Amino acid sequence: MNSQIFIFSIIFNLCVAHSVHHHGHHSRGEREEDGAYSPRDTGHFDDAGSHHGEFDHEAILGSVKTAEEFDSLPPEEAKRRLKMLLVKMDRNKDGQIERKELHSWILRSFRMLSEEEAQERFEDIDENKDGKVSWEEHLEDTYGGTIVDDLKQHEPNVKMLKDDKELFDTADKNKDGYLDKNEFPLFSSPEEHPEMHDIILNHTLEDKDTDKDGFVTFQEFVGEKAGSHDKEWLLSEKEKFDSEFDKNKDGRLDKAELLSWVVPSDDEIAEEEVVHLFASADDDHDDYLSFDEIIEHHDVFVGSEATDYGDHLHKVHTFPDEL
């Protein structure tokens, strides 16, 4: 097999691996076609506008496992346990949930979801159970044993693998060649850790900034894809570039704008979820959610699902001061 065909086959396998690797149904970490990390709420609504309630349940419960376990509870038990959560959510103890309280709770749930996923992935990848993940264990888990040796021989030729290695080395804070349980989340979900954003930005500039001036124009943004799409797609991308990404309207994306594009804001997603939940349950339109309103619409918040509730309560004693 000549080298070009071989490298193409490696890249194909890497792309397939990355498309199925890392994350559950509502987690981040996968990359969109344009290179941005997929938003946390991908799949909340599909292209046809159909709503999938799993995201809402996880945003309240802070755990995929917990949301799945809720399926085993009868509605009355689910309501009882949901009411216990509302007491925790109601920070000012006035018997109703304000938008700010719900927003803080959802951000907390997002962090818990990320921690849960990172822990699960760490345990899966740590094959020898020594409490740390090596680069080789990552390769084996991500790309499969049949091509690991070939990957090692051709690492310089595969940018995706090179980027992965740079992320791994950056997450390895103590530079011992391994990722422990505290370091691994930085590698598993770099978009969620500000200390990893510089390297994400560098990778984005390497991919997009063809003239190396530190900015990304629309032509660089669409790149070679422009030749394989119709005019309607091009106009749609231009509208998105101008209205969503180019905040200062200078026709190019600076580093802050690039980062805003590549790393979707959890804060914005949480705010959108607050709007959605209030629209679903604020029956008297007073801009508060009473406990009774939430319990009445418990299927929106937790479905008929149940929780390993003791574990959840023990993990949430106080809210961070910054929320």
C-alpha positions in Angstrom: 0.0 0.0 0.0 1.5 3.4 -1.0 2.0 6.0 1.8 -0.8 8.3 0.6 -3.4 5.6 0.6 -2.2 4.4 3.9 -2.4 7.8 5.5 -5.9 8.3 4.0 -7.0 5.0 5.6 -5.5 6.1 8.9 -7.3 9.5 8.8 -10.6 7.8 7.8 -10.3 5.5 10.8 -9.5 8.4 13.1 -12.5 10.3 11.9 -14.8 7.3 12.4 -13.3 6.8 15.9 -13.8 10.4 16.8 -17.4 10.4 15.6 -18.3 7.6 18.1 -15.8 8.3 20.8 -15.9 10.2 24.1 -19.4 11.2 24.9 -23.0 10.2 25.6 -26.1 11.5 24.0 -26.0 15.1 25.4 -22.3 15.6 26.2 -19.8 17.8 24.5 -16.5 16.8 23.1 -17.4 15.9 19.5 -16.4 18.3 16.8 -18.8 19.8 14.3 -18.1 19.8 10.6 -16.7 23.3 10.8 -14.4 22.4 13.6 -16.3 23.8 16.6 -17.0 21.7 19.6 -20.6 20.5 19.6 -22.9 22.4 22.0 -24.0 20.5 25.2 -27.6 20.7 24.1 -27.1 19.0 20.7 -30.0 16.6 20.3 -32.4 18.5 22.7 -34.4 19.4 19.6 -33.9 17.6 16.2 -33.9 19.3 12.8 -37.7 18.8 12.6 -38.2 20.6 15.9 -39.1 17.5 17.8 -38.3 17.7 21.5 -36.2 15.2 23.4 -36.7 15.4 27.1 -33.6 13.5 28.2 -31.6 16.8 28.1 -34.1 18.5 30.5 -33.9 15.6 33.0 -30.1 15.6 33.0 -30.1 19.3 33.4 -32.1 19.0 36.6 -30.6 15.7 38.0 -27.0 16.3 37.0 -26.4 12.7 36.1 -27.1 10.5 33.1 -27.2 7.5 35.4 -29.6 9.2 37.7 -31.9 10.2 34.8 -31.9 6.6 33.5 -32.6 5.2 37.0 -35.7 7.5 37.3 -37.4 5.3 34.8 -37.9 2.6 37.5 -39.9 4.9 39.9 -43.6 5.3 40.0 -44.8 8.9 39.4 -45.6 9.6 43.1 -42.1 8.5 44.2 -40.5 10.6 41.4 -42.6 13.6 42.5 -41.5 13.1 46.2 -37.9 13.0 45.3 -38.2 15.9 42.9 -39.7 18.0 45.7 -36.6 17.2 47.9 -34.4 18.5 45.1 -36.5 21.7 44.8 -35.7 22.5 48.5 -32.0 22.4 47.6 -32.7 24.5 44.4 -34.6 27.2 46.3 -31.6 29.1 47.6 -33.6 32.0 49.2 -36.1 29.6 50.8 -39.2 31.4 49.6 -41.0 28.3 48.3 -40.6 29.0 44.6 -37.8 28.9 42.0 -36.6 32.0 40.4 -34.9 32.1 37.0 -31.5 32.9 38.6 -31.9 29.9 40.9 -32.8 27.5 38.1 -29.9 28.9 36.0 -27.4 28.3 38.8 -28.7 24.8 39.4 -28.4 23.9 35.7 -24.8 25.1 35.5 -24.1 22.9 38.5 -25.7 20.0 36.8 -23.6 20.5 33.7 -20.4 20.3 35.8 -21.7 17.2 37.5 -22.5 15.6 34.1 -18.9 16.4 32.9 -17.4 14.9 36.1 -19.5 11.8 35.8 -18.5 11.2 32.2 -14.9 11.9 32.8 -14.8 9.4 35.7 -16.5 6.7 33.6 -14.1 7.3 30.7 -11.1 7.3 33.0 -12.1 3.9 34.4 -12.7 2.5 30.9 -9.4 3.7 29.5 -7.2 2.8 32.6 -6.9 -0.8 31.4 -4.2 -1.8 34.0 -6.1 -0.1 36.8 -3.0 1.8 38.1 -5.0 5.0 38.6 -3.6 6.8 35.6 -4.0 6.9 31.9 -1.0 6.6 29.5 -0.9 7.9 25.9 -0.8 4.3 24.8 -4.0 3.4 26.7 -5.7 6.4 25.1 -4.6 5.2 21.6 -5.8 1.7 22.3 -9.2 2.8 23.6 -9.8 5.5 20.9 -8.5 3.9 17.8 -8.4 0.2 18.5 -5.5 -2.2 18.8 -5.4 -3.2 15.1 -4.0 0.2 14.0 -2.1 1.5 17.0 1.3 0.3 15.8 0.7 1.9 12.4 -0.5 5.1 14.1 2.7 5.3 16.1 4.8 5.0 12.9 2.9 7.7 11.1 2.1 10.2 14.0 3.8 13.2 12.3 1.6 12.8 9.2 -1.8 12.8 11.0 -2.7 16.2 12.4 -5.6 14.9 14.4 -3.3 12.6 16.3 -0.7 15.3 16.7 -3.4 17.7 18.2 -4.5 14.9 20.5 -1.0 14.4 21.7 -0.5 18.1 22.4 -3.8 18.2 24.4 -2.6 15.1 26.3 0.7 16.7 27.1 -0.9 20.0 28.1 -3.3 18.3 30.5 -0.4 16.4 32.0 0.3 19.1 34.5 3.0 17.3 36.5 4.7 16.1 33.3 5.0 12.5 34.4 3.7 11.1 31.0 0.4 10.1 32.5 -3.0 11.6 33.3 -4.4 11.1 36.8 -8.0 11.5 37.7 -7.6 15.3 38.2 -5.7 15.8 34.9 -7.8 13.5 32.7 -10.9 15.8 32.5 -8.8 18.5 31.0 -7.9 16.1 28.2 -11.3 14.4 27.9 -13.2 17.7 27.7 -10.7 20.5 27.0 -13.4 22.9 25.9 -14.8 22.9 29.4 -11.5 24.0 31.1 -10.3 27.5 30.5 -6.6 26.5 31.0 -6.9 24.4 27.9 -8.4 27.1 25.7 -5.1 28.5 24.5 -4.1 25.2 22.8 -7.6 24.8 21.4 -7.2 28.3 19.9 -3.8 27.4 18.5 -5.2 24.3 16.8 -8.0 26.3 15.3 -5.6 28.9 13.9 -3.4 26.1 12.5 -6.5 24.6 10.7 -8.1 27.9 9.5 -5.6 30.8 9.4 -4.0 30.0 6.1 -2.2 33.4 5.7 -1.0 33.2 9.4 -2.0 36.7 10.3 -3.7 35.7 13.5 -7.2 36.2 12.1 -9.7 34.1 10.2 -11.6 35.6 7.3 -14.8 34.2 5.9 -12.9 32.6 3.0 -10.6 30.9 5.5 -13.6 29.9 7.7 -15.3 27.9 4.9 -12.0 26.8 3.3 -12.1 24.0 0.8 -15.7 23.2 1.7 -16.8 26.2 -0.4 -16.2 24.2 -3.6 -18.3 21.3 -2.6 -21.5 23.1 -1.5 -24.1 25.1 -3.4 -24.7 28.9 -3.2 -27.5 28.5 -0.6 -25.1 26.8 1.8 -22.5 29.5 1.2 -25.0 32.3 1.9 -26.1 30.5 5.1 -22.5 30.2 6.3 -21.9 33.8 5.5 -25.0 34.9 7.5 -23.8 32.7 10.4 -20.3 34.1 10.2 -21.5 37.7 10.2 -24.3 37.5 12.7 -23.1 35.0 15.2 -19.3 35.0 15.2 -18.0 38.3 13.9 -19.0 40.3 17.0 -17.1 43.5 16.1 -18.2 43.4 12.4 -14.7 43.8 11.0 -15.0 41.0 8.5 -12.7 38.6 10.3 -12.5 36.6 13.6 -10.0 37.6 16.2 -8.9 35.2 18.9 -11.7 36.0 21.3 -14.3 35.6 18.5 -12.7 32.3 17.4 -12.8 31.0 20.9 -16.5 32.0 21.3 -17.2 30.1 18.1 -15.2 27.0 18.8 -16.3 26.6 22.5 -20.0 27.1 22.9 -21.1 28.8 26.1 -22.6 26.7 28.9 -24.0 29.9 30.3 -26.0 30.6 27.2 -27.2 27.0 26.9 -28.3 27.1 30.6 -30.2 30.3 30.0 -31.9 28.8 27.0 -32.9 25.8 29.1 -34.3 28.2 31.8 -36.5 29.8 29.1 -37.6 26.4 27.9 -38.5 25.1 31.4 -40.3 28.3 32.4 -42.4 28.2 29.2 -43.3 24.6 30.0 -44.3 25.0 33.6 -45.0 28.6 34.6 -48.8 28.2 34.3 -49.8 31.4 36.0 -47.1 33.4 34.1 -45.9 35.2 37.2 -42.2 34.6 36.2 -41.7 32.2 39.1 -42.0 28.4 39.3 -43.9 27.3 42.4 -43.1 23.9 43.8 -46.6 22.9 42.8 -46.1 24.0 39.2 -42.9 22.0 38.9 -44.4 18.9 40.5 -47.5 19.2 38.2 -45.1 19.1 35.3 -42.7 16.6 36.8 -42.5 14.8 33.5 -40.8 17.8 32.0 -38.2 18.1 34.8 -37.5 14.4 35.6 -40.0 12.3 33.6 -41.2 9.3 35.4 -37.6 8.6 36.2 -35.8 8.0 39.4 -32.6 8.8 41.1 -29.9 7.2 43.2 -31.0 10.0 45.3 -28.8 9.7 48.4 -25.7 10.0 46.3 -27.0 13.0 44.5 -27.9 14.9 47.7 -24.6 14.1 49.3 -22.8 15.6 46.3 -24.7 18.9 46.4 -24.4 20.6 49.8 -23.8 24.2 48.7 -23.6 26.3 45.6 -20.4 27.9 44.5 -20.3 31.5 45.6 -19.8 32.8 42.0 -23.2 31.4 40.8 
